[in-house]
Amino acid sequence: MKDIKRRIKSVESTKQITNAMQLVASSKLRKAKEKADNARPFFNALYDTMCEIQAENKDFFSMYTAKNKSVKTTLLIVIAGDRGLAGGFNGNILRLAESRIAEIGGGKAVKILAVGKKSAEYFTKRGYDIHDSYTGIGERMKINTASAISERVVYPYINGEFDRVELFYTEYVSPLTQTPVRRDILPLEISPPADGQKALREIPVYEPSAADVFNSIVPKYITGIVFGSVVDSFASEQAARRMAMENATDNADEMISGLSLVYNRARQAAITQEITEIISGTVAG
């Protein structure tokens, strides 16, 4: 009975921790979604501007959109969490990146830009070529941090250190659904605006040139992609952790209920045995 009581107290203590973590994750999730939603319109406007520049200038050329026929080195930006206890959140995105590395194969080089402690640890332990790593930035993500990451992607790409850049992050769909996503970053795929979206207006004149304006926008756009992906992944992490902690709390309730039932049965058996012993002693006397 003492062992069962001690076990019940232990499970109750664990339940308090998981319940607290569930509440904290819910609060962080709400803040992360607000941050992502507030930043999205500005970077959508940048993308629309790039689409217009490319559509309105037939002889347009940019090093950011030119496709390299021979891809020798690929940079993978892999965004994971800084902590565990989030269900399959980290494992899902790391498996997706690992499968892509296997798919590239064929002697082609792969470099990793790891965002998040779990991503950095995973690829470092397995001996991958780490281009750079950033940890502890998800919750406090700011534009200047995203800009620093963007610079570590854009300028090496221009200098030919790698021929292709892909992004791996977890997209927040709903509090119950988070989806690992692979997204091509460089070279850029710019879609022409739909006919229905073209307004009847004069074609703007870009100074010093359309290509220069386009090329100056790209690093800011990549910054926006990085910022949004990190914040989206952080929101997904909190949603996954909230769900995992909710399940853990429910499991703790079930364990406490089961242990209480066993305890009560043992207590009842002990009382019955004690009464039987008293009656037996009285009859014998």
C-alpha positions as CSV (number, residue, x, y, z in Angstrom):
1,M,0.0,0.0,0.0
2,K,2.9,2.4,0.8
3,D,4.5,1.7,-2.6
4,I,1.2,2.3,-4.4
5,K,0.7,5.6,-2.5
6,R,4.2,6.7,-3.3
7,R,3.6,5.9,-7.0
8,I,0.3,7.9,-7.0
9,K,2.2,11.0,-5.6
10,S,4.9,10.6,-8.2
11,V,2.4,10.5,-11.1
12,E,0.5,13.5,-9.6
13,S,3.8,15.5,-9.6
14,T,4.4,14.5,-13.2
15,K,0.8,15.5,-14.1
16,Q,1.4,19.0,-12.6
17,I,4.5,19.4,-14.8
18,T,2.8,18.3,-18.0
19,N,-0.2,20.4,-17.3
20,A,2.0,23.5,-16.7
21,M,3.9,22.8,-19.9
22,Q,0.6,22.5,-21.8
23,L,-0.5,25.9,-20.7
24,V,2.9,27.5,-21.5
25,A,2.9,25.9,-25.0
26,S,-0.6,27.3,-25.6
27,S,0.5,30.8,-24.7
28,K,3.7,30.7,-26.8
29,L,1.7,29.3,-29.8
30,R,-0.7,32.2,-29.7
31,K,2.2,34.7,-29.7
32,A,4.0,33.0,-32.5
33,K,1.0,32.9,-34.8
34,E,0.4,36.6,-34.2
35,K,4.1,37.4,-35.1
36,A,3.8,35.3,-38.3
37,D,0.5,36.8,-39.4
38,N,1.8,40.4,-38.8
39,A,4.9,39.9,-41.0
40,R,3.3,38.1,-43.9
41,P,1.7,41.0,-45.8
42,F,5.0,42.9,-46.2
43,F,6.9,40.0,-47.7
44,N,3.9,39.0,-49.9
45,A,4.1,42.6,-51.3
46,L,7.8,42.0,-52.1
47,Y,7.0,38.8,-53.9
48,D,4.3,40.6,-55.9
49,T,6.7,43.3,-56.9
50,M,9.3,40.7,-58.2
51,C,6.5,39.0,-60.2
52,E,5.6,42.3,-61.8
53,I,9.2,43.2,-62.6
54,Q,9.8,39.8,-64.4
55,A,6.4,40.0,-66.2
56,E,6.9,43.6,-67.5
57,N,10.5,43.2,-68.6
58,K,10.8,40.6,-71.4
59,D,14.6,40.8,-71.6
60,F,14.9,40.5,-67.8
61,F,17.7,38.4,-66.4
62,S,18.8,37.8,-62.8
63,M,21.4,35.5,-61.2
64,Y,18.8,34.6,-58.6
65,T,16.4,33.1,-61.2
66,A,19.0,31.6,-63.6
67,K,18.9,27.8,-63.3
68,N,22.2,25.9,-63.2
69,K,22.1,22.9,-65.4
70,S,24.7,21.1,-63.4
71,V,23.9,21.1,-59.7
72,K,26.9,20.0,-57.8
73,T,26.3,21.3,-54.3
74,T,23.0,21.8,-52.5
75,L,22.4,23.7,-49.3
76,L,19.6,22.4,-47.1
77,I,18.2,24.8,-44.5
78,V,16.7,22.5,-41.9
79,I,14.5,24.1,-39.1
80,A,13.8,22.0,-36.0
81,G,13.2,22.7,-32.4
82,D,15.5,23.5,-29.5
83,R,13.8,21.1,-27.1
84,G,12.1,17.7,-27.1
85,L,8.8,16.6,-25.5
86,A,7.0,17.7,-28.6
87,G,5.7,14.3,-30.0
88,G,7.0,13.6,-33.5
89,F,7.7,17.3,-34.3
90,N,11.5,17.0,-34.6
91,G,11.7,13.5,-35.9
92,N,9.3,14.2,-38.8
93,I,11.2,17.2,-40.2
94,L,14.6,15.5,-39.7
95,R,13.4,12.3,-41.5
96,L,12.2,14.4,-44.4
97,A,15.6,16.1,-44.7
98,E,17.4,12.8,-44.5
99,S,15.2,11.3,-47.2
100,R,16.0,14.3,-49.5
101,I,19.8,13.9,-48.8
102,A,19.5,10.2,-49.9
103,E,17.5,11.3,-53.0
104,I,20.2,13.8,-54.0
105,G,23.0,11.2,-53.6
106,G,25.1,10.3,-56.6
107,G,28.3,11.9,-55.2
108,K,26.7,15.3,-55.1
109,A,27.7,17.5,-52.1
110,V,25.2,18.5,-49.5
111,K,25.7,21.3,-47.0
112,I,23.5,21.9,-44.0
113,L,22.4,25.2,-42.4
114,A,20.8,24.0,-39.2
115,V,18.3,26.1,-37.3
116,G,17.4,24.8,-33.8
117,K,19.4,22.7,-31.4
118,K,17.9,19.4,-32.4
119,S,18.8,20.0,-36.0
120,A,22.3,21.0,-35.2
121,E,22.9,18.0,-33.0
122,Y,21.4,15.6,-35.4
123,F,23.5,16.5,-38.5
124,T,26.7,17.2,-36.5
125,K,26.6,13.7,-34.9
126,R,26.2,12.1,-38.3
127,G,29.2,13.9,-39.8
128,Y,27.4,16.2,-42.3
129,D,29.1,19.3,-43.7
130,I,27.6,22.1,-41.5
131,H,27.6,25.4,-43.4
132,D,26.3,27.2,-40.3
133,S,24.0,26.7,-37.3
134,Y,21.6,28.9,-35.2
135,T,20.1,27.7,-31.9
136,G,17.8,29.3,-29.4
137,I,16.3,31.8,-31.9
138,G,12.7,30.4,-32.4
139,E,11.0,32.1,-29.6
140,R,12.8,35.4,-29.9
141,M,13.0,35.5,-33.7
142,K,13.6,39.0,-35.1
143,I,14.1,40.4,-38.6
144,N,17.8,41.2,-38.0
145,T,18.4,37.5,-37.1
146,A,16.5,36.3,-40.2
147,S,18.6,38.9,-42.2
148,A,21.8,37.4,-40.9
149,I,20.7,33.9,-41.9
150,S,19.7,35.2,-45.3
151,E,23.1,36.7,-45.9
152,R,24.7,33.3,-45.1
153,V,22.6,31.9,-47.9
154,V,22.4,34.6,-50.6
155,Y,26.0,35.7,-50.8
156,P,27.6,32.3,-50.8
157,Y,25.0,31.3,-53.5
158,I,26.1,34.3,-55.7
159,N,29.7,33.3,-55.2
160,G,29.0,29.8,-56.4
161,E,29.5,27.9,-53.1
162,F,26.3,26.0,-53.8
163,D,24.1,25.8,-56.8
164,R,20.7,25.1,-55.1
165,V,19.1,26.0,-51.8
166,E,16.2,24.1,-50.3
167,L,14.3,24.8,-47.1
168,F,12.8,22.3,-44.6
169,Y,10.4,23.5,-42.0
170,T,7.1,22.5,-40.3
171,E,4.0,24.3,-41.5
172,Y,1.4,25.1,-38.9
173,V,-2.0,24.1,-40.3
174,S,-4.1,23.9,-37.2
175,P,-3.6,23.2,-33.5
176,L,-4.0,19.5,-34.3
177,T,-2.1,19.4,-37.6
178,Q,1.5,20.3,-38.4
179,T,3.0,19.3,-41.7
180,P,6.8,18.9,-42.6
181,V,7.4,20.8,-45.8
182,R,10.3,21.0,-48.4
183,R,10.5,24.3,-50.3
184,D,12.8,25.3,-53.1
185,I,14.4,28.7,-52.3
186,L,17.2,29.3,-54.9
187,P,17.1,29.6,-57.8
188,L,13.8,31.5,-57.5
189,E,10.6,30.4,-59.1
190,I,8.7,33.5,-60.0
191,S,5.2,33.0,-61.2
192,P,3.7,35.5,-63.6
193,P,0.7,37.4,-62.3
194,A,-2.7,36.0,-63.3
195,D,-4.5,37.9,-66.1
196,G,-7.3,38.7,-63.7
197,Q,-4.9,40.4,-61.3
198,K,-3.3,42.7,-63.9
199,A,-4.4,46.2,-63.3
200,L,-4.8,48.8,-66.2
201,R,-1.9,51.0,-65.2
202,E,1.3,52.4,-66.6
203,I,4.4,50.2,-66.5
204,P,6.7,51.6,-63.8
205,V,10.2,52.7,-64.6
206,Y,12.8,51.2,-62.3
207,E,16.0,53.0,-61.5
208,P,18.8,52.3,-62.1
209,S,17.3,49.2,-63.8
210,A,14.6,46.6,-63.3
211,A,17.3,43.9,-62.7
212,D,19.0,46.0,-60.0
213,V,15.7,46.6,-58.2
214,F,14.9,43.0,-58.4
215,N,18.3,41.9,-57.1
216,S,18.0,44.3,-54.2
217,I,14.6,42.9,-53.2
218,V,15.7,39.2,-53.3
219,P,17.7,39.2,-50.0
220,K,14.9,40.9,-48.2
221,Y,12.4,38.4,-49.7
222,I,14.7,35.5,-48.6
223,T,14.8,37.1,-45.1
224,G,11.0,37.1,-45.1
225,I,10.9,33.4,-46.0
226,V,13.4,32.5,-43.3
227,F,11.6,34.6,-40.7
228,G,8.2,33.2,-41.6
229,S,9.5,29.6,-41.7
230,V,11.2,29.8,-38.3
231,V,8.2,31.4,-36.7
232,D,5.8,28.9,-38.3
233,S,8.0,26.0,-37.1
234,F,8.1,27.4,-33.6
235,A,4.3,27.7,-33.6
236,S,4.1,24.1,-34.9
237,E,6.5,23.0,-32.1
238,Q,4.3,24.6,-29.5
239,A,1.2,23.1,-30.9
240,A,2.8,19.6,-31.0
241,R,4.1,20.1,-27.4
242,R,0.7,21.2,-26.2
243,M,-0.9,18.2,-27.7
244,A,1.8,15.8,-26.4
245,M,1.5,17.3,-22.9
246,E,-2.3,17.2,-23.0
247,N,-2.0,13.5,-23.9
248,A,0.5,13.0,-21.1
249,T,-1.8,14.7,-18.6
250,D,-4.7,12.5,-19.7
251,N,-2.5,9.4,-19.3
252,A,-1.5,10.5,-15.8
253,D,-5.2,10.9,-14.9
254,E,-5.8,7.3,-16.1
255,M,-2.8,6.0,-14.2
256,I,-3.9,7.8,-11.0
257,S,-7.4,6.4,-11.4
258,G,-6.0,2.8,-11.9
259,L,-3.6,3.1,-9.0
260,S,-6.3,4.5,-6.7
261,L,-8.5,1.5,-7.6
262,V,-5.6,-0.9,-6.8
263,Y,-4.9,1.0,-3.5
264,N,-8.5,0.9,-2.4
265,R,-8.7,-2.8,-3.1
266,A,-5.5,-3.4,-1.2
267,R,-6.8,-1.3,1.7
268,Q,-10.2,-3.1,1.7
269,A,-8.4,-6.4,1.7
270,A,-6.2,-5.3,4.6
271,I,-9.3,-4.2,6.6
272,T,-11.1,-7.4,5.8
273,Q,-8.1,-9.5,6.9
274,E,-7.8,-7.5,10.1
275,I,-11.5,-8.0,10.9
276,T,-11.2,-11.7,10.2
277,E,-8.3,-11.9,12.5
278,I,-10.2,-10.1,15.3
279,I,-13.2,-12.4,14.9
280,S,-11.0,-15.5,14.8
281,G,-9.3,-14.3,18.0
282,T,-12.7,-13.7,19.7
283,V,-14.0,-17.1,18.8
284,A,-10.9,-18.8,19.9
285,G,-11.1,-17.0,23.3
